[in-house]
Amino acid sequence: MDHQTSAASATPRPTPADSALAAAAHAVETRGIEPVPAHERHGRVRELFPTWVAANISVLLLTMGAGLVVFNRLSLWQVLLVAGCAATVSFGMVGVLSVSGKWGGAPGAMLSRATFGVRGNYFPGSVLWVARFGWETINAVTGAYAVLTVLDLMFDVRQNNVLIVITLVGFVAATFLVSGMGRAVLHRCNTWSTYVFGAFSVLVLGYLVVDTDWGAVFDRPAGSTALVVAGIGTIAAGGISWVPTGPDFARYLPHAASGRRIVGVTVSGAALVVVPMVLMGAVMAVGTPDLASAADPVSFLGDVLPTWLAVPYLITALIGMLLINSLSMYSAGFTAQTMGVKLPRALAVSVNAVISLVGGLLLMLVAKSFYGSFLTFLTLLAVSFSAWIGVYAVDMFRRRALAVRYDAQGLLDTGRSSRYWYAGGFCWQALTAWGLALTAGLCFTEVDWFTGPLAASWIGRNGLGWAATIVLAAACFALLPRPREGAGGAPSVTVGDGQKWNPVG
């Protein structure tokens, strides 16, 4: 007893400075694409709620809501239906496929190796990576426009090319810094931004309730069913872009975490922002129809709202857009690593940062129409992600049915000994289904500079190319012979540690 006491007294106690250094060391996430071992999975499902709230804090939803009124000519009730259905469908898919993150403890880009093969994963991975460049560019441009609008409202500083470059560089640099810090920092930022943005959104909603001519809003005639369906696709495209990254934020959850709760928290967090913001955009557009076709997606707020409300709302929205881009770049770092970039995750993010900066400069200085470019991008984004979703979902549910866990060693092994080597590193069934579905989806697509041969069909006219792509990819992969995993890696084991799985469990 005396020896233990003297030994304990000889051990120096940590000082506040030591504790601060330890906290700082843990703040920066160093884990990359390697699966999280079971003993390190201390996450809770409720932590996903602020993540998916923050992932939707974007004034682009206001512009999209305005577009439903101006271009689709929908009534307020139809806009409500569109927003609710889009949030439920798109983030329902995000939630369901996020469950694979807790199964395998790895990012979606890494788990995708088990679906397409070690080498085959490069093909869909490269398409998703390029699409994510575009999404990050759109967000960076929107954030830069928010800064420019605040400078104009507060200091009467008009935008010019030099100022555009400075604000865009500053926004991308801030995004790179936050995303490089990792999961813990992102979670804290997301939580606080949820409270702050929610409070200011309530203020904006209150102002609209008092200031809006509700007679004009409710007197609008209803639009066609076809345009309602097309509107759902437009709003849902943003959520679809998050599906492959859903597992990234669920990989720290323990195996016992409820799959149904993951889906419920994901959908509710997204819908809490998507539905009211799309509705607010629709209400604003009744009195200000130019909102939907504004030169930039932000400056209209200075005309619609009083300065005392527009400025703080824009600042909180700016923080939200920075977090959206940070979440996207966080996942892009994993994609870069699976594509062969030999850098730590935090530094791999720099590839996306540079490309989004270049793309942002082109969009702000060269492109003539932000909204037109944005809609074109959304359309192509939805199709490119949907082909991956259909194949990955079938593979995921097969694993549930067969009670086979993702093999961590096989995911990390990129040689012939990998369990996921299949035939020469390629799962031909998955790649065939993905390629056929992606080609078909593009055939149903019509954008400013491209019209597919099937764009005039019922599916194409109603903007359902993304839905057809998912169905075709899933059906094709399900009907082809089931792939046989190799014998490399650790033996296949039952998932759920002996617990029975439900479809999202």
Secondary structure, DSSP 8 states (H G I E B T S, - for coil): -HHHHHHHHHS----HHHHHHHHHHHHS----SS---GGG----GGGHHHHHHHTT--THHHHHHHHHHHTS---HHHHHHHHHHHHHHHHHHHHHHHHHHHHH-S-HHHHHHHHH-TTTTHHHHHHHHHHHHHHHHHHHHHHHHHHHHHHHHHH-----HHHHHHHHHHHHHHHHHHHHH-HHHHHHHHHHHHHHHHHHHHHHHHHHHHHS-HHHHHTS----HHHHHHHHHHHHHHHHTTGGGHHHHHTTS-TTS-HHHHHHHHHHHHHHHHHHHHHHHHHHHHH-GGGGG-SSSSTTHHHHS-HHHHHHHHHHHHHHHHHHHHHHHHHHHHHHHHTT--S-HHHHHHHHHHHHHHHHHHHHHT-S-HHHHHHHHHHHHHHHHHHHHHHHHHHHHHHHHHT----HHHHH--STTSTT-TBTTB-HHHHHHHHHHHHHHHHT-EETTEE-TTTTSHHHHTT-HHHHHHHHHHHHHHHS------S-SS----GGGG----TT-
